[in-house]
Amino acid sequence: MSESLPLLADDAPAAERHAVLLQTLDALLLGERDLIANLANASALLMGVLPQLNWAGFYLSKGDGLVVGPFQGKPACVRIAFGRGVCGTAAAERRTVLVPNVHAFPGHIACDSASQSEIVVPLLTADSRLIGVMDLDSPILSRFDSADATALESFAARLVAGCEL
């Protein structure tokens, strides 16, 4: 896909942003099945469409933890053990973890001191095998809500389904 992202007004409703996110992901996945290439484009897409993010990217499952993958934002923590921090918790429990205030999350790993809220969505195959997690951070408290979680879970499922694993 060589087109630029659709233009969205700064005050575009979240539902509109979520629809653009999913439609654009579908277009990016057409004809490309490489996991790393698709994760790289997906991180850029998330950063370009969703407002108030300071980090968007992926950690991939490797051994007994997660290793940083493609992302947009400041340099990140490289390795996270399963069960540690928001990413490790989402991976270990294979569920989305939405954190309105990262400072109130026990064991939060602060890679960027500007982060105030976070959402982490596991990347699972159809047979529930963990590929990794999608991690989004915001410098705004309570940036993410249940509508974001639902849209991002759909995004993660489409992304995994569109990749050769």
N, C-alpha and C positions, 0 to 999 in steps of 0.2 A: 504494500500500500504506500503510494508516494504522496498521497494527499495530506494536507495539514489537518489538524483537529478542527472540528466544527466550532464556530465562534459562539460562545455562550455569554450572556450578560452577567456581570458580576453578581447580580441578585437573582440569577436563574434559580427556580425551585429545585430542591434536592431530587425530586422525582424526574425532572427533565435531565439533570446531570447524570443520574443513574441510568436512564435510558440511553443517553449518548455514550456513556461508558461501555455498556453492553454491546450496543450496535457497532461501535468502533473496534472493540475487541474482536467481534466476529469477523470484521473486515481484515484486521491484522492477521488473524489466524488462517485466512484463506490461502492455501497453497504452501504453508510453512508449518512443519511439525517439530522442528528442533526446539527442545525445552529451553535451553539457555537463550536462544534468539527471541523466543516468544516471551520469556520472563523479562528480558531487557526492554522490549517494546512495551510490555504491560506496565512496568514500573514508570516509564516515561508517560504513558497514557494516564495512569492514576494521578501522577503529579500535575499533568496538564489540564485535567478535567475537574478534579476535586479541589475546592479552595481550602485554604488554611491548613496545608500540610507542610511539614518541614522534613519529612522522610517518608519514602514509599518504596518498598522493595520486598525481597524474598530471602528466606533462609531455607537451605536444602538439608534434608535428613541425611546424615552420614554417621555411621557407627552409633555411638550412644548419645548423639546430640545433633545440633544444627550448625551448619557452616554458612556464612554469608554468601548470598548469590547476587544477581543483578539488583541494583537499587539506584535511586535518585536521592541525593541529600549529602550530608556530611559523612565523613568516614565512620564506619560502623564497627561494633563489636564483631569479631571474626567468628568465634565459637560460643555456643550457648548450650549448656547441658539440658537434656530433657527434664522438665519439671522446674527449671530455674527461670525466674523472670516471667514476663508476660508471654514471650515467644515460646519458651520451654514449657510453660503450663499449657498453652493452647496445643502444642505438639503432643505432649504426654496424655492429655485428656481428650484429644481429637475433637475439640469444640472451639467455637469462636469465643474469644475473651475480649470484652469491651470494658475499658478502664477509663472512667470519666476524669480521674485525677491519679496520675501515675505515682505521686508521692504518697498516696494512701494504699498502694498495692504492695503487700509484703514481698520483699526480695526483688523489687523492680531493679532492672539493670539500666543505668543511665548512660546511654551512648552519646546523647545530645542533651545538654543541660536545659535547652530551650523547650524540650518536649514537656507537655502538660497532660495530654490525654493520648490514648492509644487504642487501636483495635487490631487484633491478630486473628486471622482466619486460617485454619488448617487446609493444606492442599492434599486432598484424598482422592485415590482412584475409586472406580466404581465398586471394587471389592474392599474398600476401606484401608488400603495400604497408604501409609503416610509418605508423601513426596517431600513435604516441607511446610512452610507457613508463609503467608502474605502478611506483612507488617506495615501499618500506617501510623505515623506519629503526627501530632499537631501541637503547635505552641499555644493552643486555646484550650482551656478547661472544658470538659463535656462536649467536645467537638463532634463526637460520633454518637449515633442513636440506633435504635432497633431497625429503622428503615435502611440506614447505612449497612448494618450487619446483614440484612436480608439481601441487599443488592450486591454486597461484596462476596457473600457466599455463592450467589449465582455466578458472579465474575470468576471466582476461584474454580468452581465446577466446570465452567465452559473452558477455562484456560487449561486445566488438566486434561479434559476430554480432547482438546485440540492439539495435544502434544504427543509425540512418540516417546514412550518411557522405557 
